[in-house]
Amino acid sequence: SFPDIYIEASKKMGLKPKECVVFEDMYIPILSAKKAGMMVVGVDNGYLDHQSPDLKMRVDKFIENFYEIL
């Protein structure tokens, strides 16, 4: 996992990584964002939960779709 892109994005926004929330639907980017120190919301894309049996333990929140955050 490569957290660099997430760290760079937070710098460009003038935020610390711990101040960011990442919405991701792929396993490796979830690991990268967590490694960067960000909160991660896993978004189901139809197969996300099958990519790794421990996925739901790695994200801070797991949602089935974006309607859940409204």
C-alpha positions in Angstrom: 0.0 0.0 0.0 1.2 3.5 -0.9 0.0 6.3 1.3 1.9 9.0 -0.5 -1.0 10.2 -2.7 -3.2 10.6 0.3 -0.6 12.4 2.3 0.1 14.7 -0.6 -3.7 15.4 -1.1 -4.0 16.4 2.6 -1.1 18.7 2.3 -2.6 20.4 -0.8 -5.8 20.9 1.2 -3.9 22.3 4.1 -5.1 19.5 6.4 -3.4 16.9 8.6 -4.1 13.3 7.5 -6.0 12.7 10.7 -8.4 15.5 9.7 -9.4 13.7 6.5 -12.0 11.2 5.6 -11.5 9.0 2.6 -14.4 7.2 0.8 -13.0 4.2 -1.0 -14.3 1.1 -2.8 -11.1 -0.8 -3.4 -9.1 -2.8 -0.9 -5.5 -1.6 -1.6 -6.5 2.1 -1.6 -8.2 1.5 1.8 -5.0 0.1 3.2 -3.1 3.1 1.7 -5.4 5.7 3.2 -5.3 3.9 6.6 -1.5 3.8 6.4 -1.6 7.6 5.8 -3.4 8.0 9.1 -6.8 8.9 7.6 -10.3 7.8 8.6 -11.7 5.5 5.9 -15.2 4.7 4.9 -15.5 1.6 2.8 -18.2 1.9 0.1 -19.7 -1.4 -1.2 -19.2 -1.7 -4.9 -20.8 -5.1 -5.3 -17.6 -7.1 -4.6 -15.6 -5.0 -2.1 -16.4 -7.2 0.9 -15.1 -10.2 -1.0 -11.7 -8.7 -1.6 -10.5 -9.6 1.9 -12.2 -11.3 4.8 -10.9 -8.7 7.2 -12.0 -5.7 5.2 -14.7 -4.5 7.5 -12.2 -4.5 10.4 -9.8 -2.3 8.5 -12.2 0.5 7.7 -13.6 2.9 10.3 -17.1 2.6 8.8 -18.6 0.4 6.0 -21.6 1.6 4.0 -23.6 -0.2 1.4 -24.2 3.0 -0.6 -23.9 6.8 -0.2 -27.6 7.1 0.9 -26.5 5.8 4.3 -24.6 9.1 5.0 -27.5 11.4 4.3 
